[in-house]
């Protein structure tokens, strides 16, 4: 079982020719809404990879809630741990530029009410993989790491979005997943010795016992575990929209490890899935099915 404790949002997505600068208004060409939130995205990716998944989080009692969980429900994610509360469902405001890059502002809404006491709904047990991110209160993330370890579960922490106060507990996770910018910021916050990224990743892995995984966009993925470094290439693609690619990677990585793949094979599969997620607009609508990932890896 993969248990995702995290955010559930509705994404409001506008497409523009180029991303605006500070104080600038640019014309848009398209608008749509789609389910999102880093937690929900990762839960859906793990389910589409073939894993059994439970989601723990919260939505509001508003018009956005049903759409926010629609894909999770249709893809068979267990939503018994998702509360409905008197608050707004979380919202992400997303601008997507003509080159596929994006800018995102997140309004947490109900996600801010996911507290340590809600972890009783998670029902952690030995052999589970617990997948976490930073779009819910950090006290809950920290408590989930402790509770999962006590239960004998494996923990995977996606350190997005960067929050400096999380530096005190990122080393508790068995797997830490960050993009280049996030890892560099955490390396500074943790006062890792100065040096190039590979050396700092190795130092983090040695000092915490965690496997640290850094996504490199079109350059693939680099992972450090103890003194071992593994690099996996991304697929060669022309991106349409990079929203949700990192979440797709995390969900597929968790599913691969849960299925018994070794780290390198799980990384390769996850990197392929993350690449494919860039070929369609939106976060959850773009998450590929397992058969699509299989075909890409063979191709």
KELO-696653 format. One record per atom (N, C-alpha, C): y, z, x. Coordinates in steps of 0.001 Angstrom, whole numbers, plus 500000, padded with zeros to 6 digits. Atoms other than C-alpha are relative to their C-alpha. Example, Ala and Ser with C-alpha at 12.3 -4.5 7.8 and 13.67 -1.06 7.14 Angstrom:
<atoms>
498810500000500890
495500507800512300
501200500000500900
498810499940499180
498940507140513670
501090500730499230
</atoms>
This chain:
<atoms>
498797500000500840
500000500000500000
501257500000500877
498675499956499374
503537499204501138
500945500655499004
499047499295500852
506122501604499721
501394499769500564
498627500285499585
509725500464499895
500929500986499321
498989499086500512
512379503141499489
501341499388500376
498779500705499624
515677501323499234
500814499514498822
498981500445500941
518395499481497421
499513498880499100
500222501069500964
518280497251494364
501374499540499531
498690500533500355
521282495001493764
499877498749499153
499841501355500498
522429492009491833
501001499316500911
499121500755499114
523924489428494191
500865499040499192
499058500948500589
527025487526493046
500438499081501131
499945500889498838
527112484455495273
500948498834499744
499084501137500061
529965481985495821
499815499143501249
500107500937498884
529603478890498002
501378499413500298
498697500506499567
532666477835500011
499803499030501162
500120500954498899
533328475052502498
499938500687501342
500026499182498788
534037477605505204
500386501414499619
499689498607500284
534294481376505335
501482500272500280
498569499749499803
537864482688504969
500267500988501124
499528498994499071
539802484582507582
500693501112499241
499311498887500667
541635487868506852
501218499518499218
498862500358500827
544081487425503976
500016498569499506
500032501419500348
543023483828503403
499178499770498725
500743500435501175
541894482240500136
499492498587500238
500582501337499856
539523479272500260
499358499604498677
500617500428501255
538228477150497371
498478500059500071
501450499969500087
534625477540496226
499472498800499241
500608501155500652
532217474909495000
498872500380499047
501138499624500828
529471476921493281
499966501518499860
500194498566500203
528691480349491817
498683500217499282
501226499615500694
525442482002490818
499746501479500235
500446498623499788
523871485422490456
498509499976500268
501420499920499663
520494486468491834
499663501428500379
500399498653499575
518532489694492334
500061500137501518
499921499763498557
519047491256495760
499904501486500307
500148498647499453
519455494498497689
498939499970501076
500927500097498878
517759494967501034
498628500579499654
501283499426500368
515084497235499610
499201499089499087
500686500870500953
514245494967496689
499570498691500655
500371501236499295
514304491859498893
498740500204500838
501139499745499126
511853493415501331
498739500286499195
501148499757500871
509593494627498527
499446498687499463
500449501284500527
509467491136497034
499335499172501089
500595500759498893
508782489552500437
498601500507500312
501324499437499728
505882491940501045
499008499619498903
500877500383501106
504480491176497583
499614498526500096
500300501425499885
504756487422498121
499113499709501210
500904500139498859
502980487884501438
498584500432499654
501336499627500443
500048489283499478
499702501481499987
500227498559499937
500521493044499814
500171500661498633
499759499145501163
500324495725497142
501240500836500310
498685499439499686
503870497107496862
500476500912498870
499316499109500945
505602500064495192
501456500114500425
498571499884499729
509409500217494932
500509501344499503
499343498751500378
511359503488494899
501501499791500156
498565500229499959
515048503221493990
500606500296498648
499321499727501263
517505503191491102
500864498815499592
499074500968500583
519394500822488811
500808500713498933
499201499422501064
522070501476486219
499481499626498630
500283500385501391
521809501367482449
501095499053499560
498945500976500263
523906498234482312
499397498604499889
500469501369500227
523695494483481772
499391499371501239
500507500590498756
522859493805485438
498590500484500356
501238499362499556
519765496038485662
498782499105499814
501169500828500266
517237493710484035
499876498837500951
500039501125499074
518196490749486176
499715500463501423
500181499491498639
518213492925489315
498526500230500348
501421499728499721
514490493757488944
499078498899499481
500812501033500652
513333490523487315
498934499426500919
500977500574499081
511641489023490394
498950501027500400
500959498950499652
510060492336491367
498955500140498904
500918499850501127
508560492622487898
499055498809499912
500839501188500173
507315489030487756
499000499831501139
500907500125498861
505728489281491233
499089501209500166
500991498942500027
503799492431490391
500306501235500813
499641498774499280
505724495103492313
499959501184499027
500056498778500800
505035498610490970
501404500606499934
498635499503500177
508388499771489521
500040501402499402
500039498660500589
507272503219488371
500924500975500729
499104499140499233
509449504741491109
501459499609499909
498611500443500162
512633502972489964
500620500705498797
499332499242501061
514948505240487959
501104499165499361
498842500567500699
517491504102485349
500980501137499743
499048498893500079
520645506219485546
501325499514499419
498684500321500541
524140506385484085
500958499677501142
499137500487498921
525819504376486835
499899498483499997
500077501462499880
526508500744487684
498845499623500911
500986500564499083
523656498756489152
500728499519501256
499379500437498745
524370497992492827
500340498514499977
499517501386499980
526299494780493456
500277499578501440
499611500603498721
526583492518496523
500841498765499703
499107501154500131
529491490079496678
499831499154501257
500424500818498865
528427487176498914
500764498691500018
499425501328499756
530333484212500334
499090499271500975
500846500818499131
528194481449501829
500802498783500443
499246501122499457
529911478938504140
499175498727500071
500667501297499924
529091475281504556
498980499903501115
500968499999498898
527209476055507797
498835500950499755
501092499088500332
524905478538506030
500261501449500350
499686498608499671
526541481660507488
500632500683498794
499554499289501189
527649484395505116
500836501225500333
499270498731499955
529954487353504493
499594500770498746
500526499224501115
528776490211502268
500741501332499891
499499498661500303
530417493237500638
499069500617498968
500964499344500876
528105495761498967
500647501208499323
499573498836500779
529032498213496176
498732500736499581
501313499378500181
526159500751496128
499622500323498564
500326499642501370
526394501912492519
498830500980499939
501142499107500206
523076503473491440
499238500287501284
500710499768498740
521682503093494963
500451501291500680
499495498772499389
523891505998496010
499402501263499422
500596498825500643
521938508300493694
498554500224500412
501391499837499558
518569507855495465
499974501146501017
499914498766499206
518125511374496841
498614500414500476
501309499581499486
515359513129498815
499019500458498920
500890499558501062
513996514639495605
499252498873499314
500659501152500617
513124511136494395
498748499575500766
501129500438499175
510557510797497180
498661500449499437
501266499629500643
507970512549495020
499392498801499269
500487501200500683
507735509193493176
499294499044500955
500548500935499017
506752507480496411
498504500208500220
501430499680499854
503370509251496658
499434499471501324
500455500436498683
503037508607500410
498597500526500285
501316499540499564
499511508780501781
499627499304501302
500443500545498730
497677508053505005
499628498526499845
500297501424500018
497483504352505774
501063499159499330
498893500749500593
500559503383503737
500972499545501082
498850500366499178
503430501523505352
501243500256499157
498771499645500701
506804502952504319
501150499227500638
498960500913499528
509663500463504605
501352500494499509
498705499381500285
513263501747504771
501140499167500568
498791500656499526
516814500439505246
501166500982499844
498841499109500017
520361501842505284
500943499734498833
499137500226501161
521659500867501820
499834501083498928
500056498806500838
520753504227500250
500494501160500855
499500498884499188
521978507685501341
499114500271501216
500758499826498762
520968508313504945
499172501273500002
500807498783500097
519761511815504106
498640499688499373
501254500392500640
517122510169501912
499123499207500964
500749500760499002
516115507751504668
499359500954501007
500499499025499031
515756510625507136
498854500820499394
501040499210500663
513762512687504632
498737499173499782
501163500862500203
511489509712503903
499220499816501293
500683500103498711
510725509288507611
499152501244500264
500734498753499773
509709512950507813
498816500122499037
501055499859500995
507691512904504580
498857499021500259
501029501007499731
505880509703505499
499153500401501210
500751499572498812
504936511012508936
499071501162499661
500821498855500399
503670514267507401
498771499550499224
501110500511500809
501493512224505021
499062499091500781
500839500884499196
500090510083507846
500269498523499767
499622501395500231
501872506904506743
500721499441501227
499270500704498942
503341504322509130
501382499661499470
498633500244500445
507127503918508990
500616498810500717
499251501126499448
509249500807509480
501434500121499498
498592499830500344
513034501205509546
500784498760500407
499072501092499742
515322498205509229
501400500610500083
498768499255499747
518587499470510719
501239499287499474
498881500726500589
520835497403508456
500369500640498658
498900500340499097
523592497740507723
500205501099501047
499772499014498949
524695499491510931
500812501164499464
499277498772500345
525738503082510307
499802500956501169
500089499242498750
526534505094513420
499292501336499814
500593498690500219
525410508370511847
498482499945499924
501462500136500045
521860506983511564
499371500086501388
500548499972498642
521504507040515358
499186501257500261
500704498737499768
520244510622515090
498537499946499580
501390500019500457
517009509561513375
499283498664500148
500691501300499927
516237505879514100
498738500088500864
501156499874499118
513828506967516829
498793500656499355
501142499403500692
511619508721514253
499025498957499469
500831501033500625
510281505414512902
498952499476500982
501022500631499159
507090503794514179
500414498593500415
499474501338499719
508748500347513992
501472499996499615
498565500110500248
512498499786514270
500365498522500079
499641501416500056
513807496366513218
501517499892499884
498554500173499989
517387495335514033
500333498566500369
499544501268499429
519365492170514584
500716500294501310
499411499824498669
521125491602517901
501191500952499984
498795499180500071
524420493167516849
499654501449499718
500384498638500352
522793496198515249
499360500718501181
500651499326498882
520589496912518246
501014500384501070
499006499708498963
523509496674520677
500867501192499598
499187498878500464
525558499065518527
499223501315500067
500801498780499919
522709501577518289
499737500393501448
500193499694498579
522087501281522023
501192500764500554
498804499279499559
525686502350522590
500043501400499383
499947498703500672
525465505131519997
498992500983500590
501040499157499418
522290506440521662
500173500183501505
499691499895498567
523840506147525140
498852499522500877
501025500588499140
521013503971526460
500648499468501265
499409500473498749
521546502993530102
500512498572499872
499432501344500035
523752499948530577
499025499004500612
500879501043499481
521909496688531208
499795498923498965
500225501082500962
520655493540529552
499085500488498875
500634499516501228
519111493774526098
498521500304500182
501437499759499842
515463493504527147
499735501352500656
500182498722499317
515794496448529510
500327501168499075
499613498925500913
517547498528526871
498968500168498883
501060499921500991
514877497673524307
498791500749500560
501135499327499371
512165498763526723
500266501488500165
499645498589499841
514008502014527423
499923500727498656
500075499391501329
514359502704523698
498546500212499591
501416499899500369
510649502005523140
499304501113500772
500639498961499187
509590504255526027
500460501394499590
499451498664500265
511883507120525051
499651500513498609
500275499573501377
511006507150521338
498541499839499600
501361500312500403
507449505830521229
499914498972498896
499971500995501068
508540503301518618
499851498598500578
499887501421499669
508102499558518681
501367499555499502
498681500470500411
511603498068518649
499976498483499947
500079501430500283
511972494583517209
501407499514499714
498651500537500166
515168492544517498
499896498542499578
499985501383500477
515660489396515443
501170499271500656
499039500762499193
517528486669517332
500461498725499313
499590501198500719
518309484136514605
499116498817500356
500752501217499677
517300480633515632
499180500134501277
500771499785498767
515972482028518950
498747500832499775
501250499311500303
513194483923517180
500117501504499993
500106498538500062
512208487562517669
499511500521501344
500430499332498778
511843489879520655
499566501415499628
500513498661500306
509739493048520473
499635500723501281
500385499141498876
509280495925522910
499152501142499479
500888498885500341
506402498378522722
499505500573501300
500305499462498681
506029500701525664
500624499110501060
499497500892498949
506346498475528725
499762498524499674
500324501381500366
505235495321526856
501139499372499217
499011500792500723
507678492647525684
499325498765499420
500575501162500671
506718489953523184
501135499186499400
499026500894500622
508831486936522219
499271499000499120
500568500944500954
508053484804519171
501103499053499564
499009500990500395
509862481566518320
500177499950498488
499760500319501399
511478480826514982
499624498537499756
500201501403500324
510741477594513150
501290499236500263
498827500846499799
513082474722513966
500431499447498643
499529500386501328
515119474275510786
501506499748500039
498567500080500237
518561473327509518
500299500925498837
499850499001501051
519657476404507544
500932499551498885
499152500204501170
521064476128504045
500757501283499690
499440498705500368
521708479848503512
499173501074500697
500742498984499245
520765482755505808
499897501337499276
500091498754500766
521142485439503103
498529500327499745
501356499552500290
517911487428502893
498957499647501041
500998500384498987
516250485954505980
499446501220500724
500452498793499316
516111489308507755
499115500864499117
500822499224500918
514733491018504664
498631499357499806
501280500710500094
512066488344504302
499144500312501221
500717499662498763
511117488962507932
499386501395499902
500501498613500052
510782492720507354
498848500142499024
501069499886500984
508693492388504207
498719499352500464
501192500682499497
506331489872505779
499409500730501203
500518499245498865
506072491946508955
499201501200499514
500721498856500541
505090495026506961
498672499566499387
501227500489500622
502549492985504998
498970499586501040
500926500409498941
501054491514508162
499349501180500684
500559498797499364
500642494908509793
499060500729499048
500852499358500990
499217496328506571
498656499290499865
501227500791500103
496652493500506532
499157500065501265
500783499817498777
495520494444510051
500300499019501111
499633500901498916
497248491732512095
500527500797501185
499371499355498845
498174492663515648
501491499668499972
498548500109500085
501897492927516356
500478498570500237
499520501349499702
502313489473517891
499723499034498846
500315500886501120
500541487690515034
500845500342498774
499164499593501130
502445489728512450
501441499535500203
498648500484499696
505725488859514188
500109498495499785
499969501458500146
504845485163514259
500061499601498529
500015500303501432
504093485123510547
501335500384499350
498733499542500563
507210487119509707
501156499104500416
498939500888499529
509431484886511853
499976498674499251
500114501244500764
508100481792510080
500531500194498584
499521499722501355
508758483382506685
501510500128499964
498551499867499937
512291484337507711
500696498670500167
499426501335499833
512969480782508830
499973499230498683
500127500728501269
511689479324505548
500988500518498959
499057499430500963
513942481710503607
501405499433500158
498678500592499760
516941479918505134
500141498603499398
499987501379500489
516029476630503459
500430499877498544
499570500005501393
517078477653499934
501141501000499838
498905499047500213
520183479408498571
499504501293499354
500329498717500598
520094483061497568
499043500802500848
500902499107499259
518033486004498755
498597499924499420
501352499969500556
515051486578496469
499473498628499572
500542501316500352
514807483017495097
499484499202501195
500361500769498804
514432481768498683
498796500565500746
501120499389499275
511627484119499772
498745499158499787
501151500905500159
508598481904500476
498735500723499558
501331499510500329
505097482350499101
499108499935501242
500901499962498849
502238483095501479
499463498625500340
500561501349499739
500845479562501066
501001499125500738
498963500772499307
504170478090502211
500075500410501476
499970499511498614
504130480271505324
498770499498500748
501217500506499380
500520479298506043
500165498540500393
499833501423499733
501425475626505798
500958499766501161
499016500154498913
504433476021508105
499395500361501345
500622499574498740
502372477833510737
498967498981500492
500964501026499619
499730475115510679
500675498697500406
499361501275499870
502261472338510664
500630499578501216
</atoms>
